[in-house]
Amino acid sequence: MTATWDIERVRRALTELDAGLAELEARDDTGALDVVRALVDVYGEALNRTLALAADTAPTLPDALAGDELVGHLLLVHDLHPHDPETRIRRALADLAPHLVAELTDYTDGTATVSIDGAARGGNAQESAETVQGTVYAVAPEVADVVVRHRSEPAFVPLTAVRAR
């Protein structure tokens, strides 16, 4: 069995779902939200049991499942993702290359500190910081804050300036 939705359809569906849930919250429709929560809880338990069975029979399967964008998202929603936030962040930042070089330099108490080299190709420092922040929050929603530090380019010192006279 292969995936029937391409990645763009998955992303559109997740965006529409987020918008629909935000609308329910804005309307303060507690009855509908309670039904959604119950459904999420039941599906979460089923997903948890599926992962447990998969890990028992095929130890590498949970990692493969987490690598799928839609399944990985569901694992995050249900707090079942097999990788810790640091691992998820490091992998996602590595995927930004070669357009943007970013490195997780610290993760403490829910704060991710990321150092970036220059700006993304064709972008500016602010856009690069926003890209990094969006990337981190997408793969690690438990992160409370993302601090982006820009590494400065090394200064060019001409050889004549350091030669002894």
N, C-alpha and C positions, 0 to 999 in steps of 0.2 A: 504494500500500500504506500503510495507516495502522497506528498502534500498536494492538496488541490488549490490552495490559495497561494498566490505569489506574495512576495514580501510587501509590496505596495498595498495589496488588499488587506493583509494583516495589520499594517500600520493604520490604514483608514478605519478599519473596524475598531481598533483600540482607541483611536482618537474619538470616534463617534460614541463609544461606550463611556469614555471619560466625560464627554460633554453631557451625555444623558444622565449620568450619575450626579454631575454638578448641578444639573437642572432640578433633579429630585431633591437634592440638598437645599437648593435655593428656595424651592417651593415649600420646604419643610414637610414633605410628604412622608411622614414617619411610617405609615402602613406599607407603602411601596418599598421604602428603604429596609424595613424589617424583613420583607420577603426576599429582597436581593441579598441581604446578609445571611439569611437562612440557606439560600441556594448556594452562596459562596462557601459557607461552612460545610455543607454536604459534599460539594465538589472538592473542596480542600481535603476532606477526610478520604475521599475516594482516590485523589491524587497521591496522598500520603501513603495509602496502602499499595498503590501501584508502584511507587518508587521503592518501597520496602521489598516487594516481591521482585522487582527488577534487580535491585542490588543483590538479593540473595542468589538469583539465577544468572545474572550477567553483570558483574561488578563495574564494568565500564559504561553501562547503559545510562545511569543517572547523569554522568558527565556529558554524554552525547545528547541527552534530552535537554540539558541546561544550555547547550550550544545553539539550539533552535530558538529563534527570536520569540515566537509566540509561546512555546512551552516554557522557555526561560522566564518570560514575563509572568506566566501563571505560577511558576514556582516561587517567584518573588512575592506575588500577591499573597500566597499561602505560607510564606516564611519557610519554604522547603528547599530553597536553592542549595545545591551541594557545595557551593563555593562561598567563602567568607567575603565580606565587602572589599577588602584589600585586593584579593585575587581578581574579583570582577572588575574593579576599577583599573587595575594594572592592564588587564587584557583589553578593556575598552579603549584605554589611552593608547595602547600599542596599535590598535586598529586605525587610529587617526593618522598614523604615519603613511606616506611621507609628507602629507599636506601640513601636518602640524606635529612637532616633536614635543611630547608632554610626558612628564614622569611624576608618579605619586611619590612625594618625598616624606610625607608623614600622614598617619591616620590615627588620631587620638580623640577619644570621647565624642565620636560622631562628627568630627571635623576632618575633612580631607584637604591636605595641602598639596597642591600640584605646581610644579615648576615647568614653565614652557620656554622653549628657545625661539625667540623672535615671534613673528606673527604668522598666521596661516598664509599659505600662498594666495595672493590676490586679496588678502584681508588686512585688517589692522589689529592692533593689540586688544581693543575692546571686543571685537568680533571673535578673536581667538579665545579670550577669557570666557565669553558666553558659550562658545562651542564646548569648551572643557567642562564648564559647569553643567550644561545640558546633558553631556555624555555621562558625567558622574552620577547625576540624579537619576538618569534613566536606568542605569545598571545597579544602583545602590540607593534605593529610595529611603533607606534608614539613615542616610547621611543628613545631618542637620545643617551643615555649612560646608561650602567649598571655597577655599582660599587659593587664589591663583597668583603665583609669583612669576614675574618675567625675568628670565636670566638675561643679563646684558651681554652684548657682544664683547668679546675680548678686545681691549684697546690695541691699536696698532702702534708699535713703537719702532721707529726706523732704526736699523742697525747702526747708523752713524751716531745716534743719540746715546748708545751704550758703549761705544768703543772708547778705549782709553786714548787720550791725546798724547 
